Structure formats: C-alpha cells, structure tokens
Amino acid sequence: METVECRSDTEYAERPLSLLWQGCRYEIAEIISRWRGPGEKGFCVKTANGSTFELTYQEISDDWHVQPI
C-alpha cells in the first residue's frame, strides 16, 4: 500500500512529509517541484537518503500514487 503523510493547512495535501514505499518509510527532505492538474496534485520529492520519487494525489478517488524515478 502506498501512503503519503502530508501537511494540510488550508486544503489537503499541501506539503508531503513522508512516504511509505514497499514497506519502508522515507522522510521527505526536499520538494523539487510541484504541479496541479485537473483533479490531481503532483510532487517530485527527494528523500533524506537521496532517493527521488514522484507523488501524485488523485483528489476524486482520494488515492496517492508513488513512483520512484
């Protein structure tokens, strides 16, 4: 299961803080880029151990998709 812990101030999923990928938890050290599309929010992030992931939150289905890059 792909899980993203995020900070939500005025709306959900404003800033991802950590992610769970293949049973391992990764702290997010840096947001490299972010974007917004119809019904989704996306982030390219770097973790504390130097891995890079693309995170996409699908608003309608309330789902996160995590992809290493």
C-alpha positions, 0 to 999 in steps of 0.5 A, spaced: 500 500 500 502 506 498 501 512 503 503 519 503 503 523 510 502 530 508 501 537 511 494 540 510 493 547 512 488 550 508 486 544 503 489 537 503 495 535 501 499 541 501 506 539 503 508 531 503 512 529 509 513 522 508 512 516 504 511 509 505 514 505 499 514 497 499 514 497 506 519 502 508 518 509 510 522 515 507 522 522 510 521 527 505 527 532 505 526 536 499 520 538 494 523 539 487 517 541 484 510 541 484 504 541 479 496 541 479 492 538 474 485 537 473 483 533 479 490 531 481 496 534 485 503 532 483 510 532 487 517 530 485 520 529 492 527 527 494 528 523 500 533 524 506 537 518 503 537 521 496 532 517 493 527 521 488 520 519 487 514 522 484 507 523 488 501 524 485 494 525 489 488 523 485 483 528 489 476 524 486 478 517 488 482 520 494 488 515 492 496 517 492 500 514 487 508 513 488 513 512 483 520 512 484 524 515 478 
